[in-house]
Amino acid sequence: MTPGKLLIGATPLGLPSDASARLITALQTADIIAAEDTRRVRALAQALGVRPAGRIMSFFDQNEAGRVPGLVDEIAAGATVLVVSDAGMPLINDPGYRLVAACIEAGWPISCLPGPSAVTTALAVSGLASDRFCFEGFAPRKHGARLAWLQTLAAEPRTTVFFESPRRLAETLRDAVDVLGPARRAVVCRELTKTHEEIRRGSLAELAEWAADGVLGEITVVLAGGTPTVELPALVAEVEELVADGARVKDACAQVIAANPGAPSRRELYDAVLRARPTR
């Protein structure tokens, strides 16, 4: 029997017209639609004028592990399974990873139907550097964990994108001011691509003041990269200590860079080590 396949389908963040032609076809033809919220996918299909031919089943964080074996068996039997999240690209802080991993292990075909993503949409409209960025999922809920997490971003040179609950946004921005400083640039994207879309750009202090009275909607935050605070001579000294213990210069540079977020590139550190050594 010829196996089926797994389709990973990106759904609109807001406007149904952002749905791709491939997603529309998949909604019409898939044997099974595994949806984070079955009501939302039915509403999307109705808005697109699509009548799903297959079975629609729930597939969210709490039941994903239990659903995976059955879905893998369905694919093995020839079914096409379409995975969709509430909005945007599945697996990006949404269910689907376990199923993809299981299909890879079983050797079944996997295809992605690319489309909307809150992460890249927010990054594109932020006006902040986008050549290098990282995604951090949701900010930690508890105050202590959030402060520790923000500290890891203090010298992170890449632009950082993360999600936040509208109920916790004001507190998170206040914590960011305390840990990262009031002048760090950031952008808060609210209700991306929807009727009440709002993009707020400014310093962390300005954004914290704006959010103090509360906000509503889906929130994506884009944070400007930090300035490295580690001095190059100190890193060179760390490298030389490792070399003195028997490490190769290149390996020592890699180890020091990995232990110092926001440090310069490995090549820059390597060159600095060579320059600091006395000429013979």
N, C-alpha and C positions, 0 to 999 in steps of 0.2 A: 504493500500500500504506500502511495506517495504521501509523505508528511505534508502538513499544512505550513503555516508560517505565523510569526508574531509581527504585528504592526504597532509601532509606537507613534501615536498621532497627536500633534500639537493642536490645541483648540484655541479659539479667540480669547483674548483677555477681556474683551468687552463687546465690540461690534461683531455680530455674526458674519458680516461681509468680509471679515478678515480670514475666514476659513479658506483653506486651500482647496483646489479642485480635487486633489488626491484624497484629502480628508473626507470630502463629500462622497466620493466614490466608495471609500472604505466604510463609511457609515451605512451606505446602501447595501453593501455586499458582504461584509464580514459575517461569519457564522456566529461569533460571540463578540460582544462589546463589553469589556471589563472597565467599568467606569467608577471613578472616585465617588461620584454622586449620580445615581441613576436618574434622578429628577432633572438634573442640569443637562445631561446628555440628551434626554428626551426633549427638553425645551430647546436645545440647540438644533436638534434635528428638525423640529417643527418650524423654527425660525428660518431654516435653510430650505424648507420644503422637501425634506428627505423622509422617507419611510424605511426605517431599519428593517432588514429582512431577518436578521439574526436575533439571538437571545441577548438581552441586556442584563448584566449581573453586577452587583456591587463589588468594588475592589479598592479598599482603602487601608490605611496603616494597620488598623486593628485586626483585619481579617486576611491581609495579603499572604502571610506565611501559610495559612490553611488553604487558601485558594490555589496556590502555585502548583501542587502536584496534579490536581485535576485539570488545570489549564494545559499543563505540559502533555498530559495524556490526550487531551482533545486535539492538540497540534499534531501529536504522533499519529492520531487517527485520521488526519487530513483536514482539520478545521483551520480556518483563518481567524486569529484572535486579534482584535483591535483594543489596545490599552489607551485610555484617555483620562486625564485628570480634570479637575474643575475648570482650570484655565491655564493656558500656556503649555509648556513642554513637560510631559510626564518624566518622572525620575528626578527632576530638578527640585529637590526638597519635597517630592511627592512620591507616591507608591510606584513600584515597577521594577526596582533594582533586582529583587529576588527572582522575579520571573525572567528577566533578561539573563541573569546569571545561570538559571536552571536551563533555559533554552540553549545557551552557549554550550553548557556541559553536555546536553543531549544531542547537540549537533543540528538543531532545527534552524531554519532560515529566520533572520530578523531584519526588518526594514524600518527606517524612520521616515515619517511623513513630516518634514520640517515645517516650522511655522512660528507663531508668536511665542515669545518668552519675556516675562517681566524683567528678568536679569539684563538681557541685552537691550531691551527697549529703554529701560531706565538709564543704562550706561550711555546709550546713543543720544538721549536728550539732555543728559546732565551737563555737558560742556566741560567735563573733567577728562583727564587723560584716559584714553581707552586702548593704548597700545599694549599695556599689561594690566591685568586686573585679577582679582580673586573674588570668589563668592563664598559667603560665610553662613548661608542658610538663615534661620531665625536667630536673633540675638538672644542670649540666655535670659531666662525669666527672673531668676533670683538675683538680688542686688549684688551679693558678693561675687557670684560667678560672672556677672556682667562686668563688674569692675576689672576682674582678672582678665577677661576676654578683651576688653578695651585696651588694657595694658599691652597685650600682644600686638595691637594695631598701632601703637605709638610710633614705632619706627618702620612700619610696613611701607615700603616704597610704592607698592602697587595701589591703584584705585581699588577700593573695597565696596562690594555690593552686598547688602543683606536685607532681609525682611524683618518687619516688626509689626506687632499688634497695635492698632490705633489706641488701645487702652494703655499701653506701656510706652508709647512713643515719647511723650513729654519727659518721663523719668529717664529713659535711655539717653535722650539728648542732653539732659542735665548731667548725667554721669559722664557722657562724652566730653562735655565742657570741662569737668573736673579732671579727667584723666588725660585728654588730648589737647586741652587748651581752648580758649574761646575763639581763637582766630582760624582754626582749621576749617577749610572749606568743605561744604557738603551740600547735597541736594536731596530733598524729600519729594518723592513722586507718589501722588495719591490718585487712586482710581484710574490707572493708566488706560488709555484708549476709550474710556467710558465717557458718558455725558458730562459728568462733573470732574473730569480730569483736572488736576492741579499740580504744577511743578514749582516747588519753592527752592530757590537757590540762595545761598548766603553762607555766613560763618556759622559755626556751631552755636555760638551765643545768640545770634539772630534767630536761628531756627528753633532753639529751645524756648525763646520768648514767644515766638509765633505759636508753638504747639502747647503752650502752658494752659490755654483755655480748653484744650481737647480737640481732637480731630476725628473724622469718620472715614471709613472706607479701607480698601486694600492699600498697604503702605510698602514701598520699596525705598530704601535709603542708599545713596551713593556717597561714599566718603573719599575725599582726596587722599592721596598717598602722603605718608609722613616723610620728614627729612631724616636721613640716617644720623644717629647721635653717637655712633661708635667712632672713635678716633683711629685713623689708619695706623699710627705708630703703635698703639696698644695691640692691635690685631697682629702686627708684625712680630711683636714680642711674644704673643701667644704661639704663633707659628714656630718661632725659634725654640721655644720650650719643648714643643712636640718633636721638633727635629732633633733636639739634644737627647730626647728619649728614644730615638731610633726611627722616627717616622720620615718618610720621603717628603720633600718640600711640597709637591703637588697634593699629596694626601693630607698633609697638615693644613694646607690652605683650604681644602674642601671641608675639613672638619671644623675649622674656625668659622668659616662662612656659615655653615649650617647651624652653628651655635649662637650666631649673632644676627638676629633679624634686622634688616635694614643696612647690613654691611655692604661694601662695594662688591663688584664682581670678583669671582675667583681669579680671573686673569689679572685684574688690577692689583689684587693683594699679592699675587705671585710676583709681579713685576716690582712691587714695593719692597718685598723681601730681598730680591736680588739687588735692588738699588741700595738698600741699607747695609749690605755686606761690604766690608772693606775690599778695595781692589788689590789685586796681587801683582 
